[in-house]
Amino acid sequence: MELMLAISLGLLTAVGLWLLLRARTFDAILGLTLLSYAVNVFIFLMERVRIGVPPIIAKGTAPTLANYADPLPQALVLTAIVISFGMTALLLVIALRAQAETGCDHVDGAEEGDDGEPASSRRKDGG
Amino acid sequence: MAAELSHWIIVPVVLPLLAGGGLVLLERVRPAWVREVSLASVLLQLAVAVHLLAWADSGRVGAYLLGNWPAPFGIALALDRLGALMLLLTAAVALASVLYARGGDEARSPHFHALFQFQLMGLNGAFLTADLFNLFVFFEVLLIASYGLLLHGGGAGRLRASVHYVIFNLAGSALFLIAVAMLFGVTGTLNMADLALRVAQLGAEDAVLVRSAALLLLVVFCVKAALLPLYFWLPDAYGSATPPVAALFAIMTKVGVYAIARMYTLVFGDGGGVAAHVAWPWLPAFALGTLALAAVGALAARRMRTLAAYIVIASAGTLLLAVGLGTEAGVAAAVFYLVNSTLVAAALFLLVDRIAALRGSLRDRLRPAPLPQGGWASTGALYAVFAISAAGVPPLAGFLGKGFVLDAALAAPMTVAAWTVILVSSLGLLIALARAGTTLFWAGQDGAAPAAAAAHGAHRLALLWLLLLVIANAVFAGALAQFAQSTARQLAERRPYIDAVLGTKPVAPLRTPRQGVKK
């Protein structure tokens, strides 16, 4: 199980990074989302892989970490999910506005080979 | 002792939070009051910061248990000399920024003041927190506010800079979380004081994990501080932000410097066990590279704002070099230089806007133009003062700060490289600033000068406040140097911070809890 989780984490991170480096806003957002999935699972696993242990203390079981899951990583993951969700939403808005203003979805606001000045004349092609 | 500080320590976080939240509501009902409330909030924060600094200057460390949970379990805030100084510096720069914004920039798009207050909340929280995950949360608070502020005013240029800035910082946040999770996995704690104790006890089998976590964290903080391979977002972002925002951003790179100074003395410093001094082999080398490239960038800048942005990068390089020396003298030099470099960078961003407004269509491009009439001489004089302090020429405090850094570098293994790069890059900055000054203020062309818009009173007030601070920084340099020394000593001692955070007991409830209500 550890091996499977490790491989899937590695895959998620690799795909996320590759998309992030594609220099298109849509790809970058997808890449960041995958990367944050990987990070969230990673935080979750920092408490070691265990099955069938609750994070809430119940009567009749000794209150030691042998019988329970540490609730802290779960709280951290929750915070991380909320934050990355909010950030992704914001990034989407910025990316859409940038696309509307520059007429291109390259992260530099201009295609490679251009002089970097986003020509408003190109806006028509962008749809 | 703790009772004496009582709840003051949380005021710098709660006050801007309430002000920011209130301003969002107030914008609809009483739009005219917004700027006054925002200004009042910043003034109050300044007063509280002065009070906290006076308290911390006695050498005590204050801790505050949020939610009244005992320290390693709940989140704790802690106040020491370094934190108090950063709070005061933030409030001082914020005052200049909010004053300047009253001159018209605040109206360029909605919610400026609310975002401004949230940004202050994130900054103050990052300087106060004693919990690593809480530091991440405050980083996100200040970042998300800064995304909004960077976009303030709109336009394709700002959008383009924002896309880079946001994506870059989101990737940085992912790295931050990975580093935090690794540290938690190895030590089982996130409280910085507790982390310092646990990391020291780790055996050799965890050495690789904890060292890689420490270095990942260093990368994250260097993203914030704009160190060599990670600074390319900065000139664009700072160059396109509205002037009061850019001035406030001058303190943002210092958050990274602060976090490095805190974590790599407290947790990964002398007492760091297997992870001791993990950052010091890397930091000075990259800092020197940053400094060298910043000087090149400053010399190549074609606009005054780009030049100011490269001065921010150069100051980050100098600061991280000083911290990265890993000695008490180095940290002291960094603390001293930090004050001056932040104030000067903020002042330059505001002044550039005045210059651009007076020059008309050429804005801040470094090309000769007909000299404007009204207010040009005083603008030039201000530029001279700020440029002298930024380049590190006597008699202002920038010179002393660089002197302290050079002096601290004498005891380090890389003295020759450090001296060469600092001195040559200073020369480069000096040439860039002097050339920009002569182009802007002396190389006048014949022709009709544009009708100069009179400076707004708020603009004058903001620049005057920063001028006052820069000069006061030079006049009271002795006192500040002493303060920087004791700050560095406090950071090196570690023990007071750890004892204060872990030793603070939860407050007893005011009255006994009610008996269970029976239904």
Contacts between the chains, C-beta under 8 A, distances in Angstrom:
chain1	res1	chain2	res2	distance
A	20	B	167	7.5
A	20	B	171	6.5
A	25	B	163	6.2
A	28	B	167	5.2
A	32	B	167	6.9
A	32	B	170	5.1
A	32	B	171	6.8
A	32	B	174	7.4
A	35	B	171	7.1
A	35	B	174	4.9
A	36	B	170	8.0
A	36	B	174	6.0
A	38	B	174	8.0
A	39	B	174	5.0
A	39	B	177	4.7
A	39	B	178	5.8
A	39	B	181	7.5
A	42	B	177	7.7
A	42	B	178	6.1
A	42	B	181	5.4
A	43	B	177	6.2
A	43	B	180	7.7
A	43	B	181	4.2
A	43	B	184	7.8
A	46	B	181	4.5
A	46	B	182	7.2
A	46	B	184	5.4
A	46	B	185	3.6
A	47	B	185	7.6
A	70	B	188	8.0
A	72	B	184	7.5
A	72	B	190	7.8
A	73	B	181	7.5
A	73	B	184	6.9
A	76	B	133	5.9
A	76	B	180	7.7
A	76	B	181	7.5
A	76	B	184	7.6
A	79	B	133	7.4
A	79	B	137	6.6
A	80	B	177	5.6
A	83	B	137	7.4
A	83	B	140	5.0
A	83	B	173	7.5
A	84	B	170	7.6
A	84	B	173	7.5
A	84	B	174	8.0
A	86	B	144	6.9
A	87	B	140	7.4
A	87	B	144	6.8
A	87	B	166	7.5
A	87	B	170	5.6
A	87	B	173	7.4
A	88	B	170	7.9
A	90	B	144	6.8
A	90	B	147	6.1
A	90	B	166	7.0
A	91	B	163	8.0
A	91	B	166	5.2
A	91	B	167	6.9
A	91	B	170	6.7
A	94	B	147	7.3
A	94	B	151	7.1
A	94	B	159	6.6
A	94	B	162	5.3
A	94	B	163	6.0
A	94	B	166	6.0
A	95	B	163	6.4
A	97	B	159	5.6
A	98	B	156	7.6
A	98	B	159	4.3
A	98	B	160	6.4
A	98	B	162	7.5
A	98	B	163	5.3
A	101	B	155	7.7
A	101	B	156	4.3
A	101	B	159	5.4
A	102	B	156	5.5
A	102	B	159	7.3
A	102	B	160	6.8
A	107	B	163	5.4
A	107	B	164	6.5
A	107	B	167	6.7
A	108	B	160	6.8
A	108	B	164	7.9
A	109	B	156	6.6
A	109	B	159	7.2
A	109	B	160	3.9
A	109	B	163	7.3
A	118	B	156	5.4
A	118	B	160	7.1
